[in-house]
Amino acid sequence: DKLDIKVTKRYLKKYGVDVIGITNSIECVNRLKGYEEFDMILVDHMMPVMNGVEILNVVKSLEGYKIPVMICLTANVIDGAREYYKSLGFDDYLAKPIDKKDFDKIIKRYLK
């Protein structure tokens, strides 16, 4: 949602990266199908219309598309969550509400 995007943009400001905030899955899929390249995509697991897993599957289905780092944002934090989301094909996950220290670890791990 818009609050998550605002928080994420604020956290990423110190890294000097460009952030595109997309609030719905349709816009996300349309940009991906246009082969717009991203270094990292943070996708909410429970987006309306299409969930994060469905968006991940769209990305994987795009022939010749350089798949970016895919991080799932979720409030569904359970034991084994990291393994679960990795088994779905995500590179990692972040629990919501986003913890700044966890966010920094993810960014430093995956964003060069």
C-alpha positions as CSV (number, residue, x, y, z in Angstrom):
1,D,0.0,0.0,0.0
2,K,1.0,3.6,-0.2
3,L,2.3,3.7,3.4
4,D,4.7,0.8,2.6
5,I,5.9,2.6,-0.4
6,K,6.5,5.8,1.5
7,V,8.4,4.0,4.2
8,T,10.5,2.0,1.7
9,K,11.4,5.1,-0.3
10,R,12.5,6.8,3.0
11,Y,14.7,3.7,3.9
12,L,16.2,3.6,0.4
13,K,17.0,7.3,0.2
14,K,20.4,6.8,1.9
15,Y,21.4,4.3,-0.8
16,G,20.9,6.7,-3.6
17,V,18.7,4.4,-5.7
18,D,15.8,5.3,-7.8
19,V,12.5,3.9,-6.5
20,I,9.3,3.3,-8.4
21,G,6.3,2.9,-6.2
22,I,3.6,0.8,-7.7
23,T,0.4,0.3,-5.7
24,N,-1.4,-2.4,-7.8
25,S,-0.5,-5.7,-9.4
26,I,-1.9,-4.7,-12.8
27,E,0.5,-1.8,-13.2
28,C,3.3,-4.0,-11.9
29,V,2.7,-6.7,-14.4
30,N,2.2,-4.3,-17.3
31,R,5.6,-2.7,-16.6
32,L,7.3,-6.1,-16.3
33,K,5.6,-7.3,-19.6
34,G,7.1,-4.2,-21.2
35,Y,10.5,-5.6,-20.1
36,E,11.3,-2.7,-17.9
37,E,14.4,-3.7,-16.0
38,F,14.8,-3.5,-12.3
39,D,17.6,-4.4,-10.0
40,M,15.2,-5.4,-7.2
41,I,11.5,-5.8,-6.8
42,L,9.9,-5.7,-3.4
43,V,6.5,-7.2,-3.8
44,D,3.7,-7.5,-1.2
45,H,2.5,-11.1,-0.8
46,M,-1.1,-10.0,-0.5
47,M,-1.5,-7.4,-3.2
48,P,-5.1,-7.0,-4.6
49,V,-6.0,-8.7,-7.9
50,M,-2.8,-10.7,-8.2
51,N,-0.7,-11.7,-5.1
52,G,3.0,-11.5,-4.9
53,V,3.5,-15.1,-5.8
54,E,1.5,-14.6,-9.0
55,I,3.6,-11.6,-9.9
56,L,6.7,-13.7,-9.3
57,N,5.4,-16.3,-11.7
58,V,4.8,-13.6,-14.3
59,V,8.4,-12.5,-14.0
60,K,9.6,-16.0,-14.4
61,S,7.5,-16.6,-17.5
62,L,8.9,-13.6,-19.4
63,E,11.2,-15.1,-22.0
64,G,14.6,-13.5,-22.2
65,Y,13.9,-11.2,-19.2
66,K,16.7,-10.7,-16.7
67,I,15.0,-11.7,-13.5
68,P,15.8,-9.1,-10.7
69,V,16.2,-9.9,-7.1
70,M,12.6,-10.6,-5.8
71,I,11.9,-9.9,-2.1
72,C,8.5,-10.7,-0.7
73,L,7.0,-8.4,1.9
74,T,4.6,-10.1,4.2
75,A,2.8,-9.8,7.5
76,N,2.6,-13.6,7.5
77,V,5.6,-14.3,9.7
78,I,5.8,-17.9,10.8
79,D,8.6,-20.2,11.7
80,G,10.4,-21.2,8.5
81,A,9.1,-18.2,6.6
82,R,12.4,-17.5,4.9
83,E,12.6,-21.1,3.6
84,Y,8.9,-21.0,2.6
85,Y,9.3,-17.9,0.5
86,K,12.5,-19.1,-1.0
87,S,10.8,-22.4,-1.9
88,L,8.3,-20.3,-3.9
89,G,11.1,-18.7,-5.8
90,F,11.7,-15.4,-4.0
91,D,15.3,-14.5,-3.1
92,D,14.2,-13.5,0.4
93,Y,11.5,-12.0,2.4
94,L,10.9,-9.1,4.8
95,A,8.4,-9.1,7.6
96,K,5.8,-6.3,7.8
97,P,5.8,-3.9,9.5
98,I,9.3,-3.4,8.0
99,D,12.1,-3.3,10.6
100,K,14.8,-0.9,9.5
101,K,17.7,-3.2,10.5
102,D,16.2,-6.2,8.6
103,F,15.6,-3.9,5.6
104,D,19.2,-2.7,5.6
105,K,20.5,-6.3,5.8
106,I,18.4,-7.3,2.8
107,I,19.5,-4.3,0.8
108,K,23.2,-4.8,1.6
109,R,22.9,-8.5,0.8
110,Y,21.2,-8.2,-2.6
111,L,21.7,-4.7,-4.0
112,K,25.2,-4.0,-5.4
